[in-house]
Each structure stands twice: as structure tokens, then as C-alpha cells.
Amino acid sequence: MKNLEQYTGELKIVERMKSSVNGNPRYRVFLGWVNQDGKIEGVTFVTGVDSGEAYGITNYRDEIVTVELGYHRGQLTLNNIELNDVIKKV
């Protein structure tokens, strides 16, 4: 995985994608935050093929999380996810 970056925001599940050939789930996810101008910004990414994060991603729905994302085969992909206890949801 290349160009790893961290983002913090509220996680929303966009869709459950077609399962991998091994039958493991995949998701398209949106992570959003409010910028300094009061506008909503965000990033859309997918869970990796046959990754363990795909099984637990729904536990983070509507929570404030910090994610580590990188490019895998040209697609922005989740590398790691953690619940963010520092920033509280309003």
C-alpha cells in the first residue's frame, strides 16, 4: 500500500459491495468532517479485499474515528481504523 495518510471524522457506510471471491465482505465508506469554513469535507474509500477491517467496520458506523488510508491498485483503501476518544460527537 502506498502513500499512507491519516484522517479523522465521522464514519458513514455508503454501501456493501460485492463480496470477495473468498466470500469476505467489502464496503464503500465515507469519512466526513467540517472544515474551518464550516463546510463539510470528506473522503470515500473501500475496505481491502479479504481484510479483517471489513468485518468490524459496521461497529464504527456514525462514530468519530481515525483511519489510515493508502492507495492499493489505484483505489483508496482502508489500512487501519481506531475509535477516536479525543474528539466528541456533537
matplotlib code that plots the C-alpha trace (Angstrom):
import matplotlib.pyplot as plt

x = [0.0, 1.3, 1.0, -0.5, -2.4, -4.4, -7.9, -10.3, -14.0, -17.5, -17.8, -20.7, -21.3, -22.1, -22.7, -21.9, -20.0, -19.8, -18.0, -14.5, -14.0, -13.4, -16.8, -15.5, -17.4, -16.3, -17.7, -17.5, -17.2, -17.4, -15.5, -16.7, -15.6, -16.4, -13.6, -12.6, -15.1, -17.9, -18.2, -18.4, -15.4, -14.6, -13.1, -14.6, -12.7, -13.1, -12.2, -9.4, -10.1, -10.2, -9.2, -10.2, -11.3, -14.3, -15.8, -15.7, -16.3, -20.0, -19.2, -17.8, -20.9, -21.7, -18.7, -15.8, -12.8, -9.2, -8.4, -5.2, -5.7, -3.5, -3.7, -3.8, -4.0, -5.1, -8.0, -8.1, -8.2, -8.5, -5.3, -6.3, -9.2, -9.4, -12.2, -11.2, -11.9, -10.4, -12.9, -16.5, -19.5, -21.9]
y = [0.0, 3.4, 7.0, 6.3, 9.2, 9.6, 11.3, 11.8, 12.3, 10.7, 7.3, 6.5, 3.2, 4.1, 0.5, -3.1, -4.1, -7.5, -10.0, -11.2, -14.4, -16.0, -14.8, -12.0, -8.7, -5.4, -1.9, 1.5, 4.1, 7.9, 9.7, 13.3, 16.3, 20.1, 22.3, 25.7, 27.5, 25.4, 23.3, 19.5, 17.8, 14.1, 11.1, 8.0, 4.7, 0.9, -1.9, -4.1, -7.4, -10.2, -7.7, -8.1, -4.5, -5.3, -7.5, -4.8, -1.6, -1.6, -1.3, 2.2, 3.4, 7.0, 7.2, 9.5, 7.5, 7.9, 6.0, 5.3, 5.1, 4.3, 3.5, -0.2, -0.9, 2.7, 2.7, 4.5, 1.6, 1.3, 0.2, 0.8, 2.2, 3.3, 4.8, 8.4, 9.2, 12.7, 14.3, 14.1, 13.9, 16.9]
z = [0.0, -1.0, 0.3, 3.7, 5.3, 8.4, 8.6, 11.5, 11.1, 11.3, 9.5, 7.3, 5.4, 1.8, 0.5, 1.0, -2.2, -3.8, -1.6, -2.5, -4.3, -0.9, 0.4, 2.6, 2.9, 1.3, 2.0, 0.4, 3.2, 3.7, 6.4, 6.8, 8.8, 9.0, 7.8, 9.2, 6.8, 8.2, 5.0, 5.0, 3.6, 3.4, 1.7, 0.3, 0.4, 0.4, 2.7, 1.5, -0.2, 2.4, 5.2, 8.8, 9.0, 6.7, 9.4, 12.1, 10.1, 10.8, 14.5, 13.8, 11.9, 12.9, 15.3, 15.3, 14.1, 12.9, 9.8, 7.9, 4.2, 1.3, -2.4, -3.4, -7.1, -7.7, -5.2, -1.8, 0.7, 4.5, 6.2, 9.8, 11.9, 15.5, 17.6, 18.4, 22.1, 22.0, 19.6, 20.9, 18.6, 18.9]

ax = plt.figure().add_subplot(projection="3d")
ax.plot(x, y, z, "-o")
ax.set_aspect("equal")
plt.show()
